[in-house]
Amino acid sequence: MRRSVCLFLRVLPDSPISRIAIAIFLLGVAAGCDKSGRDMGNPTAPSGPPAPGSTIVYDAVGASDADGVGSSVVCFPFVDCPNGMGYPQVATRQLKALGFDASLANLGIPTAVIGPDFQSLGQQYRPSSPILGNFINGEVPQLRTNATLVTIFAGGNEINVITAALGGGAGFADQAGFIDAQVRAFGTDYATLLAGIRGRAGAPRIVALNVPNLANFPFLAQAPLSQRQAAQRAAVGMTKTVVNALVAQGVIVIDVMCDSRMYLPSNYSADGFHPNDAGYAFIAGEVVRAVTSSAYPAPQSDCSFMSIVPNP
């Protein structure tokens, strides 16, 4: 049995946990034609679920999560990895088991952030933890033009960049204002990302995971309260004002912010930041449900997980 050559990469913020970056690089992908029966006339209209037995051309936009870092079988980006244990690989196998002709292109670049602005901010404040790419410049151009399904998971690396910048003195006079400005930048980048995806692939079914509250992740358990408060403010802002709002644009949003499974320590690898096999499995199950459902539930506007730590 062929086992994927593993990339073990941990991208962590400035915390007592050490950061390791082991990287690999890229190959191209191809083009094709639309076979899904999508509404090509209105790129922001929500596309319906794929017909039973139809073809699903699935491109996963993300960072190390798309590669399954933290799982038992980690995959190279842009390389076929049928046995991978990250959520895109597991979801693809589940879709095939349901009878779909599903193919996956994993575009996830380890350490990547959503846009070049966050990449520059990270390079400025975390020079010892290089950011190898961003979704807009490094992944959208690789998107297959016949993609019928695109998943997006952004926010975790961006929050780590924000907290590192705060630790380096950014926003010294107004840290809350600095965080809120970065949330707005995240929203601008997300709009650019969606426009790029739709400009390249037309009207794929887009499934976005909102941003979980990193303040409740194991890797921040011993972090200073101020760092956890900053992570929470950024995560809640990104989820409520950016990702959840995408429902109005025809994007299906998976509500990991308000899903208790996202905060179970048993769903995380040793680094406390990346999921393990069990963590990726529950995410994959939600992806499959979002892809195949004609009425996937909208994300919650508020929940207890948005206020894990007391606000300053």
N, C-alpha and C positions, 0 to 999 in steps of 0.2 A: 504494500500500500504506500502510495506516495504521500509523504508528510511535508507540509509546507516548510521551506526554510524560514526560520523565525527571525524577526526583528524584535528585539526586546528593548523597548524605549519607554522611559518614564519622563514625563514632563511635569515638574512640580514647581510650585511657587517658592519664594524665599521663606523657608520654614525649617524646622529642625531636620526634616527628611531631606536627604541628599537628592540631587537631580542628576540623572544620567541621560545622555542623548546619543543614541546609536542610530545612524541614518542610512537610508538607501534611496536610490533614485529611479528615474522615470522612463517609460516607454509610451508610445502613442496608441491611439485607438481609432476606430473607423466610423463610417457613416452608413446611411441606409434609407429606408422608406418607412412611412407610417403604416402600421398594420393593426392599430388598436381601435379604430372607430372613434377617435377623439374628436372633439369640437375644435377644429383648427381655425374657425372664424373668430373666436374670442379667446385670446390667450390667457385671460384672467378668469374665465369661467371654469368652475370645478368640473373636472372630467369624472365620468362615472366609473364604477369598478369594472375591471376587465371581465369579459365574458368567460364563462367556464371553458377551460381548455385552450384559451387563447395565448398568444405570445406576450410575454412581459420582458421588455428590455430595460433592465434595472441598472441605474448608475447611482452610486453612493458617494455623496459629497460630504467630506468630513476630515478629521485629523486621525490621530492614532486609534480612536474608537472604531473607525471604519476598518482598520487593519486588525482589530481584535487584540490590541496590546493589553496584557493582563490575563488573557485566556490561555488555554493549554496549546492552542495552535494559532500562532500569529502569522499574518500574511504580509507579503510585500504589496505595496500599492501598484496598480496598473498591471498586475500579474494574476493570472488565473490561479485560484486557491480553493478548490472545491471542498476541501476538508477543514477550512478555517472555522474558528469558533467565535469570531466576532458577529455582531448582530446582522450585518448585511449577508454574510455567508450562510448563517443559520436560517435567516428569513428566506433566502433563495432556495435552500433545500426544502423548506416547508412549503413554499409555493409550488415547487416541482411535485412534492408529495400530494398536493391538492389537484394535480393534473395540468398545471400551467406549464407552458414551454418557456421557462424563465432562464435568462442569462444575466450575469452580473459583471459590471465593470466597477471595481473598487478604485475610486479616485483619491482616497484619503491619503494625505501627506502627513507623516508624523510631525508633530509640533506646530502644524499649520494653524493660522488664525483666519478670520473671515476676510480681511482686507489688508491692503498694503499699509494703511495707517497704523493698525495694531501691530503689524510686523515691525514697522519702524520704531514704535514705542517700546516694543519688547527688546529690540536690538539696542536701544538706548539704555534701558534700565536693567536688562538681563543679558549682558554680553557673554556671560559664561554659559548661557543656555540658548544656543542659536535657534532661531525660528526658520525653518527650511522652506516655507512657502506660505501662500494664502489662497483661499478658495477662489477669489475673483480672478486673479492672474494665473494661478497655477492649475486650477481644476476645471473651471468653466470651459477653457479652450479645448480640454480633453474630452468633454462630454460628447457622447455619441449623438449624432443628429437625429437618430431614430429612437432615442430613449422614450419609453412610455411611462417610466416610473423613476422619480428622483427622490432620494431621501437626503435630508440636511440635518446635521447636528453641529451646532456652533454655540459658543459661549464659555465653555470651561477654560480653554487656553486663554481666551480674552480676559476673563476675570483674573486669572493668575498674572497676566501682564499688568492689569490695572493695580492689583495689590502690590506687585513689585515696584511699580512706578510710585505709588504712595510711600512705600518704604524707602525709596530713593529720594524723596523730597518733593515729588510732584504734588501740586495742589496744597502746598503747605498752609496757605492762608485760608483755604476753603476746600477741605477734602470732599465733603458731600457734593459741592458744586463740580469738582473735578470728576467724581464718579458719574454724576448725572450727564456731564458733557460726553463722557465715553459711552454711556448708554445711547445717547443721541447719535453718536458716530456709528455705533453698532447698527442702529436702525437705518442710517443712510447706506451703510455697506450692505445690509440685508436687501434693501430695495435694488441696489446695483446687482447683487448676486441673482435675485429672481429675474430681473430684466435680462441678464446674461443667459440664464438657463432657458428662458422662454424664447429669447432671440435665436438660440442655437438649436433647441429641440422642439420648438412649437408649443404644444400644450400637453406636456406629460402630466401624469398624476403626481403632484408634489406633496410629499409628506415631511413635515418638519417636526423635530423634537424641540420642545421649549427648553428653557435653561433651568436645571435643578438648583436648589439652594446649596452651594458648595460649603456654606458654613456648617452644614450637618454631615459633611463627608468625613470619613475616618482620618484622612491626611491632615485635616485642620483641627482635629480634636484637641490638640495641645497648643494650638496657635494662640497668640494674644487676642483678647476680646476685640480689640480695634480692627485686627485683620479679618476676623470672622464677621464683624459688623459691616466692613467694607465689601466683603464677598457677598454677603446677603443683600445689601443695597443694590449692588450691580446685578446680581442674578434676578432679583424680583423686578427690577426696572426693565431688564432685557425681556423677561418673560411677559410681563403685563403690558408694556407699551410697544413692544416690537413683535415678538413671535406670536403671541395669542391674537394680536390684531390681524394676522395674516389670514385668519379664517374668512374675513370679508373679501379677500382676494382669491378665494378658491383654493387655498392651501389647507391641507388636513394637518392639524396640530395634535401631536401626541403629548399628553400632559404629564411629563415626568416630574415637573415641579411639585405636583400634588399627589404623586403616586408613592405610597409608603414603601413600596419595594425598592425605590431608588435610594433609600436611606438605611437599608439593612446592612450592617457590617459584613454579614455573611455573603453578600453579593459583590464584594470587592476583593481585588487582588492584594498582594502584600504591600503595594505602594499606597493603598488607601485612596487612590484617585481613579484608577482604571477599574472597570468591572472585571469580574472573573467569568468563568463559563456560565454560572447561574445568573449573574447579572446581565450578561449579553443575551441569554436565552429569553428572559422576560421581555427585554426590549424588542428582540426579534419577533416574539409573539404579538406584541402591540403593532409592529410594522405590518405584519401579515394581516392583522385584523383591520388596520387602517386601509390597506390596499384593497381588500376584498369586500369591505362593508359599504353598503349604500347609505348608511346613516351613522357614521362614526361620531361619538359624542364630542362636543366642543369642550375646550379646556375650561377649568374653573377660573372664575375671576378672583377668587380669594380662597385661602385654605390655611390651616395651622402651620404648614411647612414654609410659609412665606415669612414667618416671624419666629424662627428657631432661637435666635439670640435677641436680647433686648436692644432696641434701637438707641443710639446715643442721644 
